[in-house]
Amino acid sequence: MNSQQSAKTIDYLGGTCGPGAINGAPVGFIGAGNMATAIIKGLTTNKTAPGPRITVINKHNRKRLMHLCSAYGVRAAKDYEELIKQSKIVVLAVKPDQMGEVLDAISPLVTANHLIISVAAGVTIKTIENSLNQDVPVIRAMPNTPAQVGAGVSVLCGSHRVTDEHKAHADGVFSAIGKVVWLDEIYMDAVTALSGSGPAYFYRLAQEMTEVAVEMGLDRQVAEELSRQTLIGAGCLLKSTDLTLKQLIDQIASPNGTTEAALRVFESNGLGLLVEEAMGKALRRSEEISAAYAEYETRKRAAITRARRIVVKIGSSTVTDENGMFNERLLRGIVKQVSSLMAEVREVVIVSSGAMAAGRGRIGREKGFSITEKQVLAAVGQGLLMRSYESLFEEYGLTVGQVLLTRDDLGSPKRSALCKDTLEAMLKRGIIPIINENDTVAVEEIRFGDNDTLSARVAVLIGADLLIMLTDTDGFYDKDPRLLPDARLITTIRDIDPEILAMAQGSHNVDVGTGGMITKVWAANMALQHGIPTVIANGSKPEVLTLILEGHLIGTLFVTKTD
């Protein structure tokens, strides 16, 4: 990075905020390892945050947690919920391989009023944001181990939600353990290779110097003490002088002297290339870790790639266009994907809406139909619907079978058993059931009301491994994306609580569909109660089914917390 880049990217170089920069904001630490201990020590020592304003939880080392409470007066939280409630700034001070578990645990608890700071190497801001499912400001930090003595350097970067106030809070936290540098996240892998891993390079050099000195006849204890103090002194001089690194070297390396002789050996043996290779290895490993954790959400979906029996619900807006005409392009693509799944020895059941919309497209677009007229539309449209599916699947040598159900069919133990036997027999023969509600004969008291509920009931009936609901939105948003441009797609929902239900919106087009997002959430909840994960995704996305079954981050995945 050249000096011009440096001037643009470094917003703050530690020390100017000092004590009080967090303005009394309570701080919570998840993890009580060396780095958390160093930060807590710094915060309490310089009175940036008194012990009672700091809450800590540590899953694996109760003894260390008790030491922090005793030494610095911090409070131990009994669980994540208590810690999140008592904290405004939450520091994730756990190892990278523990981040997934922690993010899943705190996701339902954090809000946009929290500031999340992660010190886990390689875990990107995007990964944290995706896992938290909230509009939470996130700061990623790379401190180094000299923080334990207040002489560290911490490189920070923030998400677009991070404000100047958030940055001041982070400055207050990390200036307690040394200097602070703000950079773009794209430099974090290089930072890891330099300042993150850097102290180990110097310790390794000191170790080698000690061993050679012992071979030269010095006592080991004396040799190590000289090596340590040499590095300490050099570091203190570096801190106190304005001289460049080259000027400092020239102070020691007089012409034809001992130091120059030693440095010539370094040069002839390619010290520069060796350092370049070592730091390059560290950088690439950091990139590998970042890439692995960037795929964290994808890997959480790995289980659904093994689903063998799949129920696919196709919504009216996917089957037909706004004029009630069959959307042949979309249907052809979905049929092709289903045929590929069948070739993988998977079983697929389709619950398809669209009969009434297709009937309306054939008969006319008038609104205000009576119940009887709607049943006529369903009768006309169902034939059109099946003819389309039959024709498309026939191109791949596959047979489909129509199954029309009412709520009574699945509500009666005897009739539901007969339905299950029929569906099992069809699947065994490689026949794809095309299921719809029997609108022609159903009256209000025996209707499912929507095919979302029907798809969940069918999934439960046949013991499906996965329920996929294809609709005209990309998944579940925290608010209506058609009305609010800042609406955010939630990629994973672990269990459905009242807050999730409150976010769910009704159908945006009641003239076409009878459900909406709220009925899809109800259906997902029904499926989850029987251990069936559910994905809501956009049916118009190319290869949507294929991508879901390959574990890609498509739509919204509903799973239980234990999955």
C-alpha positions, 0 to 999 in steps of 0.5 A: 500500500503506497502513502497515498492509499495510507492517507485515505484509509487510515482515519485514526491512529490510536490514542486520541480518544482515550478513556471515556470514548465509549461514553459509559456504554456497557460492554459484553465479551463472549469469550474470556481468552487472552485477547478478551483478558487483555482488552478487559485489563486495558479498559478497567486500568485506564478507567475507560469502562469500570468492571461493573459495566463489563459483562463476560461469558465463557463457555469452556473455561470457568476458572478463567471467567472467575479470575476476570471477575475477581481481578477486574470486578466484571460480571459473569453472565449466566447465558447469552440472553443476559449478556446481550440485554446488559450490553450495548457493545458486544465483543466476539472474542472467540476462536474462528471455529467457534464463531458459527455456534456463537452467531447462531446463539445470539442471532435472535437476541441482538438488535440494531441498537447493539454494536458487534465487534469481532476479533476472530481472524478470517471471519468477514463482516458479510458472514457476521451480517448474514448470520445475525439476520439483523441490521446490526453495525459490525466492526471487524478487528485484528489486534495482536498479542502485545495488547496484553501489555498495552503495546498492541496495534489493532486494525479495524474495519466497519460495515456500512452501518457503522457510524462515527459514534460506533467508530468512537466506541471501537476506538475507546475499546482498542486504544485501551490496549495500544494503537488503532488503525482503520483500513478497508476490509480488503487489507485485513488478510495482509494485516493478519500476515503483518501485525497479526502474525508479526510478533511470532516472527520476532519471537522466532528470531529471538529463539534462533538467536538464543540457540546460536548463542548457546552453541557459541558457548553462552549460558542458555539463560543468559542467551535468552535474556540477552535476546529478549532484552535486545528485542525489547530495547529495539522496540522501545527505540522504534517507538521513541524515534522519528528515524526510518527503519533504514536509518536505524539499521545504518546506526548499527551497521558501520562499514566493514563492521560486525553488523554489516557482515551479518547483514550480508549473510542475510542478504546472500541467503535471501532473507527478503525472499524468505520473509516474502514467502513466509508472509505470503503463506500467512496471507494466503492462509488468512484468505483461505479462512476468510473464504471458508467462513464466507461460505458459512451460511452455505455450509449450514445448508449442507444437510438439505443437499442430502434430502431425498424426498422433496415437496415443491410448492409452486405459487400462482405467480410462478405458474401464470403471468399477470394475465392468467396465461401459463408462464411456460418459460418458468415452468419449463425451467422448473420441470427440467430441474425436477427431472434432474432431481429425479435422475439423482434418485430423489422423489419429488412431489409438486403442490401447484397453485394456479388453477383458478388463475389459469381459469380466469385467464381463459374465461375472463378477467372480471373480479368479484366472482362468487364462490360458485364462479370461483369453483367454475374457474378452478374446474376449467383451470385445473385441466389446463394446469395438468395438461401443461405439466403433463406435456412438459414432463413428457419431454423428459419421459416422466409421468405425472398424476393429478391428486386433488385434496380437501382438508377433510382428506387429510383430517380423517385418519382413514382418508389420510392413510389412503392418501399417504398409501396412494402417494407412496405408491406413485413415488415408488413407480417414479410418478410425480404427484401434482397436488392441488386443493380440490376447489371444485367441490370444497366449501369454506369449512373443508378448504385448506385456504391456501396451498402453502398450508397444503404443501406443509400438510403433504410434507408431514404426511409423507415424511418429506426431508425438505419443503421448498416453496417457490414464490415471486420474492427472493425469500423472507424479508424483515419488512416489505421490499416492495414498499421499503427499499432498505428491506433486508433478506433474512437468509436463515431463520432458526425457529419461528417466534412472534417477532418473525410472525410480526414481520411476515406480510400478507399477499401483495396480490390477492387477485392472484394468490390466496396466501402471502408471506404470513401463510408461508411462515405458518406452513414453515412452522408446521413443517419445522414442528415435524423436523422438516426444514423449509426454503422459501425462494424465488421461482423465477431464479434460474436453476433455483431448485438445483442451487437449493439442493446444492446448498447455495445461499438461495432464499430463506432457510427455516430450520430449528435451533438444533439443526 
